[in-house]
Amino acid sequence: MTIVPAMLLQAIPQPEDYIRILPELVLAIFGIAVMVLDPLVDEEKSQKTLGAIAFVGTVAGLISTWYMAQSPGLAFSNTIRIDSFSVFFNFLVIAIAAVVILSSFEYMAVQRIRAGEYYALILFGVVGMSVMASAIELVLIFIGLEISSISTYILAGFRRNEASSSESSLKYFLLGSFATAFFLYGVALMFGATGSTNIDIISQKITASSPGVLVFTAMALMFVGLGFKVAAAPFHIWTPDVYEGAPAPVVGFMSTAPKAAAFAVLLRVVFTINAPGRFWFLWLAAALSMTLGNISALVQSNVKRLLAYSSIAHAGYLLVAFAMPNQEDSVTGISAAMFYTAAYAAMNVGAFAVVSHFANAGEKYVTLEDYEGLGRSSPLLAAALTFFLLSLIGIPMTGGFFAKFYVFSAALRANLIWLTLIGVVNSAIGAYYYLRIIVAMYMRESRKEVPVTPISFSLGLALSLSLLATLYLGVLPNRVLQIAQHSAQDLMPQPSAPNSNVAQSPASTPVPSQ
Amino acid sequence: MNDALGPYIVSLITFVPLAGAVLLTFLPRRDRDIRVVAFLFSLATFCLSLHLPVHFHRGLPGFQFEIDKPWITSPNIHYHMAIDGISMWLVVLTTFLTPLCVLISWKSVHDRVKEFFILLLILETALIGVFTSLDLFLFYFFWEATLIPMALLIGVFGHERKVYAAVKFFMYTMIASVFMLAAILWLYAHTGSFDFVVIRDQIAKGAVASFPAAAQWLFLGFFLAFAVKVPLFPFHTWLPDAHVEAPTAGSVLLAGVLLKMGTYGMLRFNLGLFPEQARRNAPWIMTLALIGIIYGALVAMVQPNMKKLIAYSSVSHLGFVVLGIFSFTQSGLNGAMFVMLAHGISTGGLFMLAGILHERRHTYEISEFGGLASPMPVYAASYLFIVLASVGLPLLNGFVGEFLVLNGAFQAKPIYGILGATGVIWSACYLLWMFQRVFYGKVTNPVNNGMADMLGFEKAAVWPCAAAALVMGVAPILWLAAIDPAVHDALAPLAQTMSKVVMQ
């Protein structure tokens, strides 16, 4: 067979190609269905009906992800690759969306926000994130990034009557488009340097010849764009303002799902391309994010702002896993980072679900003072929030503990002793501000009249799902870690040592890179 | 294995209190039922834990009742639990004190009773887990797990400045223990195992890459976490706050068991994993211990608050334990172990007695009392008994341990023994002086005339401590028979490094 017919054949999408983007298709169809049905349903009932359709959509998305996982491979002229890595992140972002949709029902009703496009936007955002997770073509990644970003820009402004929400949306939009422009510029330079936007080809080109200045610049620009999306210092300034103004469930969504997708892209860019000259870049970003995030969080009195700074700090811990100086340690680093994204998603979505319930109409009750005495007035929610906060601190029995644990052991294996020390000291500092919320809830008597509303069924379901996930990752982390390790193998440009070997044998070649 | 229950008994003892806590969460809020259930579960745990000393083979070295099952394959974490002569008695001490804590809290806790006993039982599980786990990961897991119930006990059920004390306690121990976590992670990264025995053997064989360069830092990482917990002299400032604000049961477990986690950790990990570094660092550690003994005693002497006085006496007594451990002599370590147990019992008793007074007068100020011996004779007699045990009167438990420690310290360096011995005198001074001010003379404050003597459940809580103090003082061999071989084991690697030094 000659080359030409093969290429032609490739250009025509096959049925497998569609299976490999099945989750995206399913989610998009459900999103459109929500939009179309919106004017048809009674406004009173629209909340429940449209939310239920969206939730069914995410469940269908999860099932189709499972179906897609059965036929791994390339699709659409090598722009999409389905392997266990992309399946992992597809599954993660869709699951996050499902839980967030569940926790939104009650919130939207209480805030008197018309549902309409809200649920559709979440679904469309997830489509973009799924594309980011499966694409191996930088331009396609960019399109995914835009789809997901634009949805979240709008979602951030959904409390239309509040000035802070519009401010949040506008800030996010202006700064975010600036950052995506950086990313796009990086992609363009990369194309100039290597003649391709396909990650696999770029990887081969870069390893074949020593990379020039253009490649370094391209990497730096792409890193700026992605650093903004994951809220890593020094590109984190937008986070607290945006998180403070945006609706609480949306914050739960955008602090986890788009971040997970951006981390997936970052993992591909850093490890598959084996980006040159990245070490100090990532080292600094990790150290800065951890330190700035934690220290700024210490003095916050608004719980949403506090959790915003905490999310910066967590992006820092995650970046520690990226700062692997050599290829052998990469698999441990990648799997640690993947585990961390999953654990962080579980606990943060849960924490924001509680915050959105406590916030009440008009998000009036979001300061530490409002949380005083909640341990007595609504013990179940307070206990749930405490559990999520303990997980964010990194106390054993929670997913947050193993997440930190894997990241720091990966760093120590790679002999990043200073970075690990900065990390562990930071996690001790971090304990203080999470503790402030727990102290307010349990050890102080309420000074204000804070209304306590009963928990709706959907919120209860959302909370129990996140609780279970956090607990599962904290007690039986094995399975998820194995999947992550398996995916990490897929991600590496050439398969290195088998994972059991890498994970269990002591580091044989310590690299004195610090 | 010792018998059919063999490998499972340790897990059973560890998790029975947790099962009790889970059961309590589902019980309706009828305070009486909750107290009874909590008491039954803690008593059942104590009875189960007696299985250990009964079936323990005292002649055999090493760990017994061992269970080693893989828990997480990657990283290589095992559910590895076992006890030896050292940890066995600390487990029994924990299970012994918890039912007494339930009794002493019977009436004094009336708000959020359910939460209180749930936290108490969770704390018991975590404490037992610390002493029984041999996998470093599992150990850290339980170590951190003790933190939350204890901080909540202080912060929710404590007195006026409870929030400050709880946060201080939490932050102090948390910050110190992350350094231990870093050291544990380093060891895992370079040995591929969390198992205490495996790591110990690998280090002893010199099979760990780049260990000599890191050893001192690793030693310090572990040591800092333990020193804060003990608390050793400059790290002790959280202790008085935590004690004064904690509810009685919290204080009893804090002084009785939590502080022992630190000394146990030094004995097991600092000596077991890093014998050479332990030897090298011993001089300054022993100096800090001596400062702790004398400083703690002097500060205790001038405290106007009874609970603070007992808290500082703990600083002083725990100084003896550290002194004994770092003397590296058989007698010093035996003594250190014995002081740990004796201090747990007698200080636990003292805190219960102080709690009884607080229950009646809502104050710990010594100056508020005086002449209590006439309205409360039984109470005064019990108090005197426990005070004498704590002071170290021969035939009571305090004496044996302190004698052995001083003997060991003297062998290490006479000056350590001499300075340490003054601590015994100081402790007699502050405790007896406090006793005199509270109980003798005329009743100065008329309110005190109307105070009821000890109630039935209070007697049930305090007298077992007194009985244990007496038995430990008269027949220390019952305890030392198991401790001695274990200590001998613990000292073996030190003896090797010693001979290495001599050969060079």
Boltz contact constraints between the chains, C-beta under 6 A:
constraints:
  - contact:
      token1: [A, 395]
      token2: [B, 144]
      max_distance: 6.0
  - contact:
      token1: [A, 396]
      token2: [B, 141]
      max_distance: 6.0
  - contact:
      token1: [A, 396]
      token2: [B, 144]
      max_distance: 6.0
  - contact:
      token1: [A, 396]
      token2: [B, 145]
      max_distance: 6.0
  - contact:
      token1: [A, 408]
      token2: [B, 185]
      max_distance: 6.0
  - contact:
      token1: [A, 409]
      token2: [B, 185]
      max_distance: 6.0
  - contact:
      token1: [A, 409]
      token2: [B, 188]
      max_distance: 6.0
  - contact:
      token1: [A, 409]
      token2: [B, 189]
      max_distance: 6.0
  - contact:
      token1: [A, 412]
      token2: [B, 185]
      max_distance: 6.0
  - contact:
      token1: [A, 412]
      token2: [B, 186]
      max_distance: 6.0
  - contact:
      token1: [A, 412]
      token2: [B, 189]
      max_distance: 6.0
  - contact:
      token1: [A, 413]
      token2: [B, 189]
      max_distance: 6.0
  - contact:
      token1: [A, 420]
      token2: [B, 182]
      max_distance: 6.0
  - contact:
      token1: [A, 424]
      token2: [B, 178]
      max_distance: 6.0
  - contact:
      token1: [A, 424]
      token2: [B, 182]
      max_distance: 6.0
  - contact:
      token1: [A, 428]
      token2: [B, 174]
      max_distance: 6.0
  - contact:
      token1: [A, 428]
      token2: [B, 175]
      max_distance: 6.0
  - contact:
      token1: [A, 428]
      token2: [B, 178]
      max_distance: 6.0
  - contact:
      token1: [A, 431]
      token2: [B, 174]
      max_distance: 6.0
  - contact:
      token1: [A, 432]
      token2: [B, 171]
      max_distance: 6.0
  - contact:
      token1: [A, 439]
      token2: [B, 163]
      max_distance: 6.0
  - contact:
      token1: [A, 442]
      token2: [B, 156]
      max_distance: 6.0
  - contact:
      token1: [A, 443]
      token2: [B, 155]
      max_distance: 6.0
  - contact:
      token1: [A, 443]
      token2: [B, 156]
      max_distance: 6.0
  - contact:
      token1: [A, 443]
      token2: [B, 163]
      max_distance: 6.0
  - contact:
      token1: [A, 478]
      token2: [B, 72]
      max_distance: 6.0
  - contact:
      token1: [A, 478]
      token2: [B, 73]
      max_distance: 6.0
  - contact:
      token1: [A, 503]
      token2: [B, 74]
      max_distance: 6.0
  - contact:
      token1: [A, 504]
      token2: [B, 76]
      max_distance: 6.0
  - contact:
      token1: [A, 504]
      token2: [B, 192]
      max_distance: 6.0
  - contact:
      token1: [A, 505]
      token2: [B, 192]
      max_distance: 6.0
  - contact:
      token1: [A, 506]
      token2: [B, 190]
      max_distance: 6.0
  - contact:
      token1: [A, 506]
      token2: [B, 191]
      max_distance: 6.0
  - contact:
      token1: [A, 506]
      token2: [B, 192]
      max_distance: 6.0
